[in-house]
């Protein structure tokens, strides 16, 4: 992914800041969850979505099962090593060893990430060491 694509992805994500959290939403200013934020960024970069995500329960992060988020990222994004992640790149998180990845965020500047935070909104927050240990994958948007 070019530096220009990463810059555009980050600028788009920053425009979503303050969008209320809404499970399965993907509309800037109206509501989104973490996947909806990435879907909105993708739509602005590529004018369409790569696939329909299908329904998922709000409690999906509490379950074991197929790693649907990671598999979709591998189908549509460009995998990179987490240590190589730069501003505008995507991070996926798994909260328990062996559990599927269930959260995603965009790398912001200054050791921060932009993500939809349940019960709040799209925010830019610090990426603490405890979250770094839970990174399940890192990706770049394709050209």
C-alpha positions as CSV (number, residue, x, y, z in Angstrom):
1,X,0.0,0.0,0.0
2,X,1.3,3.4,-0.9
3,X,1.9,6.1,1.7
4,X,-0.8,8.0,-0.1
5,X,-3.4,5.3,0.5
6,X,-2.4,5.1,4.2
7,X,-2.7,8.9,4.5
8,X,-6.1,8.8,2.9
9,X,-7.3,6.0,5.1
10,X,-6.2,7.8,8.2
11,X,-7.8,11.1,7.1
12,X,-11.1,9.2,6.5
13,X,-10.9,7.5,9.9
14,X,-10.4,10.8,11.6
15,X,-13.6,12.2,10.0
16,X,-15.5,9.4,11.8
17,X,-14.3,10.4,15.2
18,X,-17.4,11.0,17.5
19,X,-19.7,8.8,15.4
20,X,-21.8,7.0,18.0
21,X,-21.3,3.3,18.6
22,X,-24.0,1.2,16.9
23,X,-23.7,-2.6,16.6
24,X,-23.5,-3.5,12.9
25,X,-23.7,0.1,11.9
26,X,-21.4,1.6,9.2
27,X,-22.7,5.1,8.6
28,X,-20.4,8.1,9.5
29,X,-22.0,10.4,12.0
30,X,-25.0,8.1,12.5
31,X,-23.4,5.0,14.1
32,X,-21.0,2.1,13.6
33,X,-19.1,-0.6,15.4
34,X,-15.4,-1.4,14.8
35,X,-16.1,-3.4,11.6
36,X,-18.5,-0.7,10.4
37,X,-15.7,1.9,10.7
38,X,-13.4,-0.2,8.5
39,X,-16.2,-0.9,6.0
40,X,-16.8,2.9,5.8
41,X,-13.1,3.6,5.2
42,X,-13.0,0.8,2.5
43,X,-16.1,2.3,0.8
44,X,-14.5,5.7,0.6
45,X,-11.2,4.3,-0.7
46,X,-12.8,1.8,-3.2
47,X,-16.4,3.0,-3.9
48,X,-18.0,-0.3,-2.8
49,X,-17.6,-3.0,-0.1
50,X,-15.6,-6.1,-0.8
51,X,-18.4,-8.4,0.7
52,X,-21.4,-8.3,2.9
53,X,-20.4,-9.2,6.4
54,X,-23.6,-10.9,7.4
55,X,-25.2,-10.7,10.8
56,X,-23.2,-11.2,13.9
57,X,-24.3,-11.1,17.6
58,X,-23.1,-8.3,19.9
59,X,-21.7,-11.1,22.1
60,X,-19.6,-12.7,19.3
61,X,-16.4,-11.8,21.1
62,X,-17.3,-14.1,24.0
63,X,-17.5,-17.2,21.8
64,X,-15.1,-19.6,20.2
65,X,-15.6,-20.6,16.6
66,X,-14.5,-19.6,13.2
67,X,-12.1,-16.6,12.9
68,X,-14.4,-14.8,10.4
69,X,-12.9,-11.3,10.9
70,X,-9.3,-12.6,10.4
71,X,-10.3,-14.6,7.4
72,X,-12.1,-11.6,5.8
73,X,-9.1,-9.4,6.4
74,X,-6.8,-12.0,4.7
75,X,-9.2,-12.1,1.7
76,X,-9.3,-8.3,1.2
77,X,-6.4,-6.6,2.9
78,X,-2.6,-7.0,2.5
79,X,-1.1,-8.8,5.5
80,X,2.0,-7.3,7.2
81,X,3.9,-8.0,10.3
82,X,2.4,-6.2,13.3
83,X,5.8,-4.5,14.0
84,X,5.6,-3.0,10.5
85,X,2.2,-1.3,11.1
86,X,2.2,2.4,10.3
87,X,-0.4,5.2,10.5
88,X,-3.4,4.2,8.4
89,X,-2.8,0.4,8.8
90,X,-5.4,-2.0,10.3
91,X,-4.9,-4.0,13.5
92,X,-7.1,-7.0,14.5
93,X,-7.3,-8.1,18.2
94,X,-8.3,-11.3,19.9
95,X,-9.1,-11.1,23.6
96,X,-8.2,-14.7,24.6
97,X,-5.7,-17.2,23.3
98,X,-7.4,-19.4,20.8
99,X,-10.4,-17.1,20.5
100,X,-11.3,-15.5,17.1
101,X,-10.2,-12.0,16.4
102,X,-13.2,-9.7,17.3
103,X,-12.0,-6.2,17.3
104,X,-10.3,-4.0,14.7
105,X,-8.8,-0.5,14.6
106,X,-6.8,1.8,12.4
107,X,-3.3,2.9,13.5
108,X,-3.3,6.6,14.4
109,X,-0.3,8.7,15.2
110,X,1.6,8.8,18.5
111,X,1.0,5.2,19.6
112,X,-2.8,5.6,19.3
113,X,-5.5,3.7,17.5
114,X,-8.9,4.8,16.0
115,X,-11.7,2.4,16.7
116,X,-15.4,2.2,17.6
117,X,-15.6,1.8,21.3
118,X,-18.7,-0.1,22.6
119,X,-20.9,2.1,24.7
120,X,-19.2,5.3,23.4
121,X,-18.2,6.3,19.9
122,X,-15.4,6.3,17.4
123,X,-12.4,7.4,19.4
124,X,-8.6,7.8,19.2
125,X,-7.1,6.1,22.2
126,X,-3.7,4.9,23.4
127,X,-2.6,1.5,22.3
128,X,-1.5,0.0,25.7
129,X,0.9,-2.8,26.0
130,X,-1.9,-5.1,27.1
131,X,-3.7,-4.6,23.8
132,X,-0.4,-4.9,21.8
133,X,-0.1,-8.4,23.2
134,X,-3.5,-9.3,21.8
135,X,-2.9,-8.2,18.2
136,X,-4.1,-11.1,16.0
137,X,-3.0,-9.6,12.7
138,X,-1.9,-6.4,10.9
139,X,-2.9,-5.3,7.4
140,X,-2.8,-2.6,4.8
141,X,-5.6,-1.5,2.5
142,X,-4.9,-2.5,-1.1
143,X,-4.4,0.2,-3.8
